[in-house]
Amino acid sequence: MERRYISAVKPLEPYILQVDFVSGSRLFLNMKPYLDKLRFRPLADLQTWNNAVTDGIFIRFGNVELSHDEILAMAEQEH
């Protein structure tokens, strides 16, 4: 059985990531504070940023990948 947690992802401006979960919840994650970290620097390129896709478990921006667990942990750190 394949689990899916994320139903959709949409990159918004300026570097706000909208994540829709299969539960019906929606999260807006501010990615701007992470852009200075080596791992997330490619997201500063708008073409890379705007090419976010999900397979239901991961969100991918080219070579940059985030799991649903990591997204939730990042959201918890914001508060």
N, C-alpha and C positions, 0 to 999 in steps of 0.2 A: 504494500500500500504506500503510495507516494503522498507525503504530507505537503500541504501548501498553506502558507501563512499570509502571504502578501498577494492581494488580488490585482493591484495596479500601483504604478509609481509615476510621478510627474515632477520633473524639475521646474521650479518656479524661480523667479527673480526676486531679490538677489541672493542666490545660493540657498534657497529654501527648498527642501525636498518634501514633497507631499507623498505620503505612503498610505495606501488604503489596504486594510487587512481584511481577510475573508470573514472575520467576525462582524464586520460593518464599521469598525473603528477607523478613524483617520488621524494620522499624525503629521504634523508639520515640524520638520527637523531643520534647524539652522546649521548649515554645513560651513558657513563662512569662518568660524573659529578654527576649523580643522585644516583649512587650505594651506597653512604655513607648515604643516607636517609633511615630511617627505612622501609618505604613502598617499596623501590626498592632493598633492600639488597638481597632478594632471587635471583635476576637476576645475582648476582656475581657468582652463581653456574652455570657452563657452561651447565650442563644438563637442568636446568630450562631455561636458556637463549636460548638454541637451540630448545626449544619446543614452539616457538611463533606460534600462530594461530590467525586467524581473522574470524569474522562472518560478516564482511562488515561494522560494526559500531565500534566494540571494537577489541583490540588486547589483547590477553591473554597469559600469561606465567604462567601456573598453577594458583595460587591464585592472581597473580598480573594482574591488568586489567587497560588498558588505552583506553579512548575514542578517536575518531578521533578529536574532539574539543581540547582535552588535548594535543594531539600530535602536532597539529598546534600551540597551545599556547607555547609549549616547544620549537618548532622550531623558533618561533618569538623571544623568549628570548635569543637564541644563537646569534642573530645579533644585 
